[in-house]
Amino acid sequence: MPNHELPELAATVLQPGFVGTSAPDWVRRRLGEGLGGVALFARNVESPAQVSALTAQLRAERPDVIVAIDEEAGDVTRFESRRGSSRPGNLALGAIDDPALTEAVACDLGADLARAGITLDYAPDTDVNSNPDNPVIGVRAFGAEPLLVARHSAAFVRGLQQAGVAACAKHFPGHGDTSVDSHHDVPLIARDRAELDAVELLPFRAAIEAGVRAVMTGHLLVPAYDDELPATLSRRIMTDLLRGELGFDGLIVTDGIEMQGVRRKYGLAGAAVRALAAGVDAICVGGDHADEQTATLLRDAIVAAVRSGELPEERLADAAARVRALGAWTTRVQTETGSRLADGADHPVLRPAVELVRDGSQVGFEAARRAIRVTVADGATALPIDRPAHVVEFAPPRNIAIGAETPWGVGAPLDDLLPGTTSVRLTADDLDGVADPAAPVLSGAEGRALVLVARDVHRHPWLATALARVLEARPDAIVVEMGVPVAVLGGVHIATYGATRALGQAAAELIAGSAVPAPLAA
């Protein structure tokens, strides 16, 4: 291979991030030199029109550029990070368990992304959240039951790709049964092969059968297949298992290569080279390292690895070919669907979504209303309330995947429906050292209905303690769990299965008497 071709091939397999709401000069220049794709984050998004202009800039330099985004349409949202997602997220869709609705929500999402020029979505999350203490998956998964996760993963893939956006099942071979966040360390998946096949791998098989165009790796140690290397860097997992046993022939992309699950031991460049050698096709980077220097470092390391023999030239060429193939697919499909998307919702691409919506509402908000589950204890006062409330939102630490910029909660939408509603947000630090944790919660609640909003109560002892104390003093308080609902607390308990804007709105409507909840499953 001529020396001048190697840097272009190396650039083709990179999907770097960048800072700003327009394309920096270095990104545009690198696209002209062969850069295969970019990854968008919340920092790159102001509005759909702005993203459309941004992607047009990118496409002017390389028409088949892959423009990726980590948009799960749930608690993890980049496209709607400034307001919160207008869709319910995976756990809520799994709670409804209507695959046609999941497909419609994904199709609706895909239409929005396609209109903005995005071609690859790092979604759906295909993990089985079998460990309720999981600190990074939780409501991002469709549930804890493998068959349920499988049917909804397949439905999401079909819906998203019907709108012309490539789906990406993640985090292979499954990040659900862990209590460690791979952003910080290497999680261990201590299952044998039979257990992995029956649980973790089942949804990925379903996504592959549904035609998923990409799979994202997980930085996980899975000793049943490789007791030394994380999955992202393991040929036994990437090539022998994913390519060979599962028969996946699309694009394999890493989770953020700067995550400590691989970077701490191998470094950015070392992890990227090892991932490509293992069978990965594209390197996602730029959540934290969103600069030209990082892109240069990775490109040059890949070139050096080929020249030294550490990375076979044929493997790099194969990876680049898969990147180009996905770029060609998205270009062709979005061209075919583009004119119909421009016509609005009344066209064949979105008809499944439209038919599942009542009264002209958006499909995401309609799905959120269907997800809400209410439990009322014997003797408790049932909903709705008819006066302004005092809302206390308990805010646990955010994981990196969700980010700190996305708003959530019930207080703001409830104030719109019940003017005069007050709200306060409390963290563990606010309650640390307080003799009676109920005191700051009850302050301002006199003579008002009290609404207690929390996320993943079961994972935060300080939160469970505070709620127990408050409920002793105010057993009439309404508890809204916006995380994984492991326990039912209080006389009236509302489970939203996520903390998106759509779910917050749905919970507020229910509390104020503007909506009818679905019954709690027996």
KOLLUMKE-106747 format. One record per residue (C-alpha): residue in one letter; x, y, z. Coordinates in steps of 0.001 Angstrom, whole numbers, plus 524288, in hexadecimal, padded with zeros to 5 digits. Each point is the difference from the previous one (the first is absolute). Layout:
# KOLLUMKE-106747
aXYZ...
***
This chain:
# KOLLUMKE-106747
m800008000080000p8058D80D827FC8Cn8041C807A580C0Ah7F68280B1A7FD13e7F44E7F6C1800CCl8027B7FB5680DE0p7FCD380CFC806C0e7F355800DD7F846l7FBFB7F24280400a8037F802F180E1Aa7F7DF80C667FFABt7F4857F8B47FA13v7FE237F78980C1El7FF5B80B768098Cq7F381806328054Dp8050C80B95807FDg7F83280A208073Ff8025980E907FFADv7FC0980C578071Ag7F668809B37FA61t7F3258010C7F8C9s8064B8016A7F29Fa80A9D7F7E27F9BCp80DB58043580428d80A16802277F56Dw807C97F43480461v7F45B7F6DF7FE92r7FCD3805197F275r80E247FE997FBECr800DD7F22980565l7F3A97FC1A7F8CCg806A6803FE7F377e80B8B7F782803FFg7F7BF7F3E080236l7F9BC8012A80D74g7F4BE7F65E7FFBFg7F6D38059980A1Bv7FD97808B180BACa7F8987FE5B80CBBl7F6CF80AA2804D5f7FDDA802BB80E67a7F7028091A80784r809E980AF67FEA6n7FDE37FF9C7F142v7F132801588007Fe7F7F880C678016Bs7F4607FD127F743p7FC237F7077F4BCa8023080B037F63Cq80D908029B80559v803907F1827FF6Es7FB017FF687F208a808F480B487FC61l80B577F972806FEt7FE3A7F3117F90Ba7FEDC8071B7F2F1q80D60805E9802BAl805787F28680291r7F99D7FA117F40Ca8055D80ACF7F759e80D8C7FAA9802FDr7FC757F1997FF11p7F27E7FC247FB05d800567F2778063Cv805028044D80D51i7FA277F87280B4Cv7F9EA809AD8097Ca7FD827F8C480CB3i7F926803F580C77d7FD787F96580D0Fe7F1498020C80031e7F8B27F5B1807C5a7F3688080080077g7FFB57FE5480EA6d807CD804B480BA2v80BB27FFAD7F6DBt7FD0880A597F5D9r808F8808B17F82Bf7F67B804CD7F5AEe7F6A48054180A6As809908020380B19r7FBFA80E188025Fr7F1DB7FCA58032Cg7FFD57F16680275s7FB1A7F56C7F703s7F24B800DB7FA5Er7FFD07F11E8001Dp7FF3F7F6A980B88g80C747F7FD7FEF7n8024E7F16C7FFC2l7FBAE7FB7E80D75a7F2F3806E97FE60l7FE1C7F9B77F2AEg803537F2D8805E0a7F6148023A80AD8i7F570802727F5CEd804EA7F4227F865d7F9FA803997F301p80A877FDA27F5ABa7F8058071F7F5BDl8004380C1E80884t80EAF7FE978021De801E77FF0E7F156a7F78580C087FDFDv8076E807F280A2Aa80CF97FC157F9CDc7FAEA803577F27Cd7FB8680D44804E4l80D718022F805F3g806A97FB937F388a7F819809A77F80Bd8047880B45808B1l80E2F7FBA87FF25a7FF707FDE27F159r7FA4180D7C7FDBCa80BA5805758076Cg809A37F8567F7AFi803F17F5F980A49t802C87F2AE7FA33l803F17F71C80B6Bd7F9C87FF6080D66y8073A7F90A80AF4a7F33C7F98E803FCp7F90D7F7C880452d805C87FBF080CF0t7FEB47F1467FEABd804B47FC7E80DA4v7F7F37F78680931n7FFDB8077680CE0s800407F3BE8084Cn80760806C380B0Bp7F71E80A6E805FFd80BF98065A8062Dn805DB802BD7F2A8p8050780E04800DDv8006F8032B7F17Ci7F54B7F8447F8F0g7F3867FFCE8082Cv7F4F4806F47F8DFr808027FFE77F378a7FCAA7F1937FE5Ff7F2C27FB0A7FBABg7FF9E7F77C80C1Ca805C17F48F80767e7F9A27F4FA7F844p807D27FB6D7F419l7F4A37FCE07F6F5l7F99080D23802BCv80CC7807307FD61a801D87F8147F396r7F2C88031D7FA08h800F980E7E80324s80E11800FD7FB50a7FBD87FA3D7F2FDa7F4458091C7FF47f8087380BEC802BEv809A17FBF97F57Cr7F5327FE5E7F5FBg7F9CD80D1080345l80C7C807E77FFE8q805057FA207F35Aq7F2E8801747F95Ca8023180EA38011Fg80D797FF027F9D1v808B28006C80C13a809147F4B1802FEa7FD7D7F9CF80D45c80AE87FB5F808FEa7FD6E7F55880A1Ck8082C801E880C4Bh807BC7FCA78087Ff804927F2E67FAAEp800687F5CD805A3g7F74A805F380AA5h801F580A1C80AC4g7F3E97FCBA8081Dd805457F6BE80A5Et80A07808FA8062Fs801238094D80B69v80B8B8075B7F9DBd7FF7780B2D7F62Ds809927FDC17F4CAh8022280EA07FF31h807FA7FE3C80C7Dd804D57F1E780067v7FECB7F2A87F990p7F3407F90F80387l800727F148801ABi7F5487F79B7F9ECa8013E7F36A807C1r7F6E57F7347F845d803267F36E7F8EEr7FDA47FE837F176a7F2BA7F9AA8017De7FB5380B01808C9l8054B80A507F6B7d7F9417F98F7F497a7F2F97FF7C80731v8008280DE48055Ae809E5809D77FADAl801327FB0F7F211l7F19A7FD9A7FD6Bp7FC7080E587FD36f80BF9801BB7F75Dr7FBF77F43E7F7FCa7F289806187FE7Fa805C080D137FBD9i808B07F93D7F603e7F46C7F8617FAB1a7F8BE80D007FED0g80AF18050A7F759v8072D8091880952r80AAE807327F892a8097F8020680B45v803B87FA5480D2Bm807138078180ABAt8099D7F904808B8g8000D8000A80ECCh80C9E801C18079El7FCF77F3D7807FFl807E87F483804D2v7F8E07F3777FC63p808677F487804BAa7F70C7F5EE7F9CBy805CB804747F301d80C5F807588039Bd80582800E680DCAe80A6F809F77FC75l7FB0980A4C7F67Cp7F3D6808A2800D4a7F6047FC9A7F597t8035D80BE47F7B3l80DFD7FB207FEA6s7FD0D7F17F7FF36r800B07F8E67F309r7F90F7F4778064Ai7F43A808BC802BEm80020809987F4A3t803AD7F6907F520d7FD7A7F225804A9l7F36B802D180777l7F9BC80BEB7F9A0r8045B7FD8F7F203g801157F13E80057e7F5DC7FA758093Dl7F5D880ADF7FF05g80260802947F182f8007080ECC800D3d805658061A7F38Eg7FDCA80E8480290l8080880A9780681i806017FDA880D69v802C180CBA8072Dt80648801D280D40d7F9C78068180B87g807D380C4180347i80E227FBB97FEFFe803CD809F480A6Dm7F7D97F8EA80A43q807F87FA8F80B35g7FB337F2397FD2Cv80A7B7FF4A7F55Ar807D380C8E800B8r8058D7FE6D80DB1k808027F4017FC7By8022A8019E7F164g7FF8D80EA47FD71l7F82C806A17F557a808B17FBD87F4C8g802B07F2718053Ba7F1907FD3480226a7FC72804D97F25Dv80A297F7837F94Fr7FC847F3FF807F1a7F183802027FD44l80252800657F15Da8089D7F3FB800A9a7F53E7F8EB8078Fg7F61E802877F532v7FA3680D538030Dd7FDB2808E67F436a7FE4380DA9805A7i805828073780BB5c7F6E58092C80750v8073F80A9480766g7FD5C80DDD80434g7F73A8001A80BB3d80B7A8052B807BEh80A7D801287F57Fa7F9578082A7F59Dd80B8D8061E7F91Ce808797FEA87F3FFq80B9B7FB5B80801t7F88B7F3D880442a7FBB67FD007F210t80E128019A7FB80l8051D7F77080AFDl7F6BF7F4ED7FC91r80219800ED7F152d80EC07FFF380166a7FFB57F4C2809C3i7F7F67F7D57F699v8095D802E87F4C2a80BB27FC9580883a7F9827F34280451v7FE0B7FBE17F1E1r80DFF8033C7FC74s805327F89080BC7g7F7857F4257FD36e7F8228013A80C8Fl7F3AA802CE7F81Dp7FEAA7F8667F33Fe7FE02808D97F459e7F4F57F73A7FB4Br7F8BA801D680CE0l800C080ECF7FEDAa7FB817FF6E7F1DFd7F48F7F752803D8a7FC1C8094A80AF1a8009180BBD7F6E1a7F7D97F8BE7F5F2r7F5617FD7A80A20v7FFE780E60803BDr7FE7A803BE7F1C6a7F5587F5DA7FE13l7F808805AB80B2Fg8022C80DAF7FAB1a7FB297FB947F2BAw7F4087F97D8060Et7FC1280BE4807DBt8021E809067F45Ar7F7797F7897F756v7F53A7FDAC809F0q7FF2A80E0D8047Ft7FF4E804817F1E9e7F4AA7F69F7FDC1t7F89D8043580C36g803C280E547FFF7s7F50C805027F757r7F5D07F8B0807E9l80582804EB80CE2a7FF3980DD37FAE5d7F1677FE447FE28g7FDAF7FE3980EA2a7FA2E7F47380735d7F5E57FBB07F607h808397F6E17F7C9p8036B7F1797FFCDv80C5D801648082Dl7F8D78056E80BCCr7F27D7FA6B7FE40p801E27F57380A79a8030380ABF809D6v7F4BD808927FBC8e7F6007F512800F7l8037A7FD8A80E4Cv7FDB380DFC80461r7F30E8052A80507d7FB1080DEB7FED5g80B7F8047E7F7D0s809C27FF8780B3Dq80E3E7FC877FDF2v802AF7F18080055g80A608018980AA3f7F6E1806E980977e7F5367F6507FD28a809477F4CF802FBa8042E806A880CA5r7F1DD800E18048Dr7FE547F1777FD90a80C1B7FCBC80802i7FBD4805E380CFBr7FC577F62C80A8Ev7F929803CA80CBAt7FED47F87A80CBEv7F677804FD80A52a8007E7F9E880D90d7F39F7FC8C80740g7FA9480BFD80686a8088B809957F88Et7FA0C80BB37F92Ea7FFD37FD447F177l803FB809727F563p7FE1E80A537FB22i802FF80B80808C2d7F8CD80CCF7FE0Ar808F280A148063Ep80DFF804D37FE66a80A1C7F658804B6h80D708008E805E6v809587F7A87F803v80CED7FB1480562e8090C7F9FF7F5E7f80B0F7F7C78058Ba80B9C8009A7F6D1p809C37F4C5800D6p80D088012F7F8F9r7FEB27FEE97F13Fn807A27F5DC7F897i8086C804E17F4D9a7F7637F9EE7F585i7F432808168040Eg807B080C7980238a7FD0F80B84808B5e7F9FD8092A7F614t7F2E27F9757FD91p7F494804FA8083Dw7F6D27F6668069Dg7F5627FF6D80A38v7F19D802868029Cg8000C80D598066Fa80038808977F3DBp7F53F7F90C7F851l7F7997FEC180C4Ad8010980EA58023Fd7FAC9802117F23Al7F42A7F7A88034Cl7FE538045180E29p804E280E1A80088g8063D8038480CD1t806B37F2D980178t80D52801918064Es80BC37F73D7FE4Av80D7B7FDDD805C5r80B177F6D87FC59l808357F95080A6Ct80C8E7F8187FF07a806F07F721809A5d8089C80B71803D2d7F408807FF8039Bl7FBC57F58E809AFd80D747FC25804FBg8014A802D380E6Av7F1CF8043080176a7FA897FA4380C8Ed7F2817FDFD7FA2Ep8009B7FDDA7F136a7F16F802537FF4Ba8014980E2C8045Ep8053E8060B7F358v7F66D7F7BA7F838l7F41C8042A807BFs803D080E4D8003Eg7F678806FB7F713a7F6887F48A7FF64e7F696804A180A81g7F2097FFE77FB05r804097FA967F2D2a7FFF67F2E57F970l80DD27FA8F800C1v806377F9857F422l80CF97F8EA801EFv807977FD607F379a80B8A7F6B87FFB8r808757F7DF7F6EBd804977F23C80395v7FC9C8009D80E6Ch805337F23380202r80DDD803F17FC09h8016580BA180939p7FF207FD4B80EB3w7FF7C80E898035Cl7F423801687F740a7F9007F41280563t8025C804EB80DDCa7FAF080D957FCF3l7F3C87FAF07F956a7FCE77F6B680B29r8010380B0D809CCv7F7C2809537F7D3l7F5797F5BF7FDE0e7FF107FDE980EA9a7FCAC80E5B8015Fr7F7F3801307F391p7FA3E7F2B77FC68d7F723807247F669a80BB7803F97F78Fi8003C7FBAD7F1E4v80C8B7F8EA7FC27v8046C800C97F1D5e80ADA7F6797FC85m80695804597F35Bg80A557F55980016v7FF187F13C800D6p7F43E7FD52808DFv805187F556808E4a7F7A18035980BE2v7F2888060480193l8001D80AC080A3Ag7F55980873805E9g7F150800087FEFFv800588044F7F1BEh80B897FB697F7EAi801E9804047F1CCa80A147F8BF7F7D0t80417806FD7F391y80B237F6CF7FBF4g808AC80B5D7FC4Fa8022A80E80801DEt7FDB78059F7F27Cr7F86A80C867FD86a7F4EE7F7EC7FA36l7FF257F77980C2Eg8009380BC28090Eq7F4DB806147F86Da7F8347F36180087a801E07FED180EBCa7FBF880E2E80209e7F3BC7FE0C7F7D6l7FC857F43380821i802048070A80CEEa7F7F580BA47FB70g7F52E7F7A27FA4Cs802D9802487F1A6a802997F1D47FC5Ev7FB9C7F23380333p80AEA7F6A980431a801D97F2197FB85p7FD727F65280B0Bl80B217F9AF8075Aa802C17F2A77FA55a7FC947F4AC808D9
***
